[in-house]
Amino acid sequence: MPDVAYPIAERVLANGLHVVVSEDHTVPVVTVNLWVKVGSRDEVAGKTGLAHLFEHLMFQGSANVASGEHFSALMAAGGRLNATTWFDRTNYFETVPKGALELALWLEADRHGRLLAAVTQENLDNQRDVVKEEKRQRYDNVPYGTALHDLYAAVFPEGHPYHHPTIGSMADLDAATLADVHAFFTQHYGPNNTVLTLVGDVSPDDAFTLAERYFGSLPPSATPRDDTAMGPLEPLSEPVLREVRAVVPHDRSYLGFRLPADGSADYQAAALALDILGGLGSSRLVERLVRTEQLTTSVSAHPMGLSGGVSLGIVSAEMAEGVDPDVVEAIICEELDLLAAHGPTPDEMDAAFADTERSWLSAMSGLDERADTICRDAALFGDAGRINTFLDDVRGITADQVQRMAATWLRPHARAVVRYRPEAE
C-alpha cells in the first residue's frame, strides 16, 4: 500500500475561521475551498431549498462585486470555479494560478462576509426562477429523476433533517421572502461556521497571512449548529414500498438502507459490504443478475455518507425486458442474507480494498479533490489530517466487521424500495 503523507497546517483565526493549508509546489496553482457548515439538514419545515438557493445567490454579487463578476474575474485570470450544496454543507471552490490567489480570497471574503447588500428582491426572484427551472430539468421532467428524493422520504421519517431533498419544494421556493433569505444567511454564514482550505503552491505562513488579511475583519456572525442534536437511527423494522408509474423506459428498483454515520469504522465496513454486493465489476449481484441469469441490464450498490447520525446505502437494479421486479428483489434479498450469514471471502475483501485504494488515490492526485477532502474532514469530522490515515483505516477493517455490518444494517426487512414501472398504454 502506498505511503500517504500530505502536509497539513492549521490555524483558527480570532473570528473562528478554521484555516487549513496543504503545501504542494508541483504546479503553480492553488485551490481555494470553503465549506460552510449549512445544508438542507439545517432547513425547517416550510422553508426547504434555502441552502441551495444561497449557492446561487452567492454568485449574484456582494458589497464590492457586481453580479456575475465572481465568475468573470476568476475565469479571466485562468481559474475554474463552482459550488455545490448537500445535506450537511455548502461548498465553494476555485482553482487559480498562483498569481490570482489574492483575487480569489478577496472575492470569497466579500461574498461570505458582505453578501446581503446584493441580495435584493430582484436577485431573489431571478435566482428563485433559476432554481425552479433546475428542479424541472434535473429532477421532475427526466426519467427516474425523483427516485432518490422518494428514497430519502421512505428511509428517513417525516420531520427528520434528511427526509427532504436539497433542491427543496416548489411551494417552499415560491414562499421564500427576502426576510427569510436574509435571516438564513445571518444565521449560518460567518467565519465561525466555515472552513477555508488552501492546497497548492503556497506556504502555510503566506496562506495564514492572506487568510487574516482578507477574512480576519469579518465578525463571527453565525450561530453554529449543534452537531449532537441529530442522534443515530436504528435500521428500518419492516420493509417500505413505494411504486411509481411514470414515463420511463424500463422497470427499475431502488433499495435504500439506513447505515451508520460517515466518519466511523462501522460506516466504512458497511461501504465495503455494499462494494462486495454490487459496487464492483466482480460483485455478487453483478455476476448473478447481469452476467449469469441476465435478469437485469445493470445493478449497482453504493453508500451515501452523511454526518448527522445516520447514512444511506443504495442498491439499484434495472430489469431486463419482461422481468418481474419481485423476482429480482427476491434475489437481492437472498444475497443480502448470504452476506450476513457467511461474510465476504478473502478475494472479495482484497477486491474491495483495491478498488477503494485505486479510486481514492486517483481522486487525491488532483488539487481540487484533495482540497475538498481535507475541507470535508475538517468541517464534518474535526480532523483535517484524516486524509493521511484513511487508507490505513480502511485496510484495518476485517471480514468479521463487514459481516457484522451486513447482518445489522443490510437486511431484507430493513429495506425501503422505490419501484419505477412504465406507465400503462
Buried (B, 14 or more C-beta within 10 A) or exposed (E): EEEBEBEBBBBEBEBBBBBBBBBBEEEEBBBBBBBBBBBBBBBEEEBBBBBBBBBBBBBBBBEBBEBEBBBEBBEEBEBBBEBBBBBBBBBBBBBBBBEBBEBBBBBBBBBBBBBBEBBBEEBBEBBBEBBBEBBEEEBBEEEBBBBBBBBBBBBBEEEBBBBBBBBBBBEBBEEBEBEBBBEBBEBBBBBBBBBBBBBBBBEBEBBBEBBBEBBBEBEBBBEBBEBEEBEEBEBBEEBBEBEBEBEBEBBBBBBBBBBBBBBBBBBBBBBBBBBBBBBBEBBBBBBBBBEEBEBBBBBBBBBBBBBBBBBBBBBBBBBBEEBEBEEBBEBBBEBBBEBBEEBBEEEBBEBBBEBBBEEBEEEBEEBBBBBBBBBBBBBBBEBBBBBBEBBEEBEEBEBEBBBBBBBBBBBBEBBBBBBBBBEEE
